[in-house]
Amino acid sequence: MKVKVLKKKVVKNIKLNNMYGKGIGPQGLGCSTHNGYTIGKGGEGSPLMKTAAWTRKEGKDPKGGLNAKGVASYRAANPGSKLQTAVTKKPSELKAGSKDAKRRKSFCARMSGMPGPMKKPNGEPTRKKLALDKWNC
């Protein structure tokens, strides 16, 4: 009897080790949609760890794009990245040819060509629309 219990624990540990870094969602372990947690080295003896803030609501700006916490989280998760917050000044306030003006123009050109709707079926703007509005595109 004790041998069977030990085997179940070993099998469970093997499954958890194979699932490292995968999400935990409504469909169970290893699904593509998750609730903000992944299997890994969590604190206080928990096998769960929170995903980076830039992938969750707390790292996103309700007006579109990432907030400062989201940008800091992304830079921590991706060493060497040069992600910055949005250029929110109006184009008329930017000096022509400045770094900010070039960043804004480049972002608008890239993001405007992205596929996808500007409104959700319920009529609310999508994250794409919010980001374009924030950058004054």
Contacts in CASP RR format, 6 or more apart in sequence:
PFRMAT RR
TARGET T0000
AUTHOR 0000-0000-0000
METHOD contacts of the structure
MODEL  1
MKVKVLKKKVVKNIKLNNMYGKGIGPQGLGCSTHNGYTIGKGGEGSPLMK
TAAWTRKEGKDPKGGLNAKGVASYRAANPGSKLQTAVTKKPSELKAGSKD
AKRRKSFCARMSGMPGPMKKPNGEPTRKKLALDKWNC
15 29 0 8 1.000
16 39 0 8 1.000
16 47 0 8 1.000
19 29 0 8 1.000
19 30 0 8 1.000
19 39 0 8 1.000
20 39 0 8 1.000
20 40 0 8 1.000
21 38 0 8 1.000
21 39 0 8 1.000
21 40 0 8 1.000
22 29 0 8 1.000
22 30 0 8 1.000
22 31 0 8 1.000
22 38 0 8 1.000
22 39 0 8 1.000
23 29 0 8 1.000
23 30 0 8 1.000
23 31 0 8 1.000
23 32 0 8 1.000
23 34 0 8 1.000
23 36 0 8 1.000
23 37 0 8 1.000
23 38 0 8 1.000
23 39 0 8 1.000
24 30 0 8 1.000
24 31 0 8 1.000
24 34 0 8 1.000
24 35 0 8 1.000
24 36 0 8 1.000
24 37 0 8 1.000
24 38 0 8 1.000
24 39 0 8 1.000
24 48 0 8 1.000
25 31 0 8 1.000
25 33 0 8 1.000
25 34 0 8 1.000
25 35 0 8 1.000
26 33 0 8 1.000
26 35 0 8 1.000
27 33 0 8 1.000
29 39 0 8 1.000
30 39 0 8 1.000
34 51 0 8 1.000
36 50 0 8 1.000
36 51 0 8 1.000
36 55 0 8 1.000
36 56 0 8 1.000
37 48 0 8 1.000
37 49 0 8 1.000
37 50 0 8 1.000
37 51 0 8 1.000
38 48 0 8 1.000
38 49 0 8 1.000
38 51 0 8 1.000
39 47 0 8 1.000
39 48 0 8 1.000
39 49 0 8 1.000
40 47 0 8 1.000
40 48 0 8 1.000
40 49 0 8 1.000
41 49 0 8 1.000
42 48 0 8 1.000
42 49 0 8 1.000
43 49 0 8 1.000
50 56 0 8 1.000
52 70 0 8 1.000
52 73 0 8 1.000
52 74 0 8 1.000
52 76 0 8 1.000
52 77 0 8 1.000
53 59 0 8 1.000
53 69 0 8 1.000
53 70 0 8 1.000
53 72 0 8 1.000
53 73 0 8 1.000
54 60 0 8 1.000
54 66 0 8 1.000
54 70 0 8 1.000
54 71 0 8 1.000
54 73 0 8 1.000
54 74 0 8 1.000
54 77 0 8 1.000
58 69 0 8 1.000
58 70 0 8 1.000
59 66 0 8 1.000
59 67 0 8 1.000
59 69 0 8 1.000
59 70 0 8 1.000
59 73 0 8 1.000
60 66 0 8 1.000
60 67 0 8 1.000
60 70 0 8 1.000
60 127 0 8 1.000
61 67 0 8 1.000
61 134 0 8 1.000
63 130 0 8 1.000
63 133 0 8 1.000
63 134 0 8 1.000
64 86 0 8 1.000
64 127 0 8 1.000
64 130 0 8 1.000
64 131 0 8 1.000
64 133 0 8 1.000
64 134 0 8 1.000
65 86 0 8 1.000
65 127 0 8 1.000
65 130 0 8 1.000
65 131 0 8 1.000
65 134 0 8 1.000
66 74 0 8 1.000
66 83 0 8 1.000
66 85 0 8 1.000
67 85 0 8 1.000
68 85 0 8 1.000
71 83 0 8 1.000
71 84 0 8 1.000
71 85 0 8 1.000
74 81 0 8 1.000
74 83 0 8 1.000
75 81 0 8 1.000
75 83 0 8 1.000
84 103 0 8 1.000
86 107 0 8 1.000
86 131 0 8 1.000
86 134 0 8 1.000
86 135 0 8 1.000
87 94 0 8 1.000
87 100 0 8 1.000
87 101 0 8 1.000
87 103 0 8 1.000
87 104 0 8 1.000
87 107 0 8 1.000
87 135 0 8 1.000
88 134 0 8 1.000
88 135 0 8 1.000
88 136 0 8 1.000
89 100 0 8 1.000
89 136 0 8 1.000
90 136 0 8 1.000
91 101 0 8 1.000
91 104 0 8 1.000
91 136 0 8 1.000
94 100 0 8 1.000
94 101 0 8 1.000
94 104 0 8 1.000
95 101 0 8 1.000
104 135 0 8 1.000
104 136 0 8 1.000
104 137 0 8 1.000
107 135 0 8 1.000
107 137 0 8 1.000
108 132 0 8 1.000
108 135 0 8 1.000
108 137 0 8 1.000
111 128 0 8 1.000
111 131 0 8 1.000
111 132 0 8 1.000
111 135 0 8 1.000
111 137 0 8 1.000
112 132 0 8 1.000
112 137 0 8 1.000
114 128 0 8 1.000
116 126 0 8 1.000
116 128 0 8 1.000
117 126 0 8 1.000
117 128 0 8 1.000
118 125 0 8 1.000
118 126 0 8 1.000
118 128 0 8 1.000
118 129 0 8 1.000
119 125 0 8 1.000
119 126 0 8 1.000
119 129 0 8 1.000
120 126 0 8 1.000
125 133 0 8 1.000
END
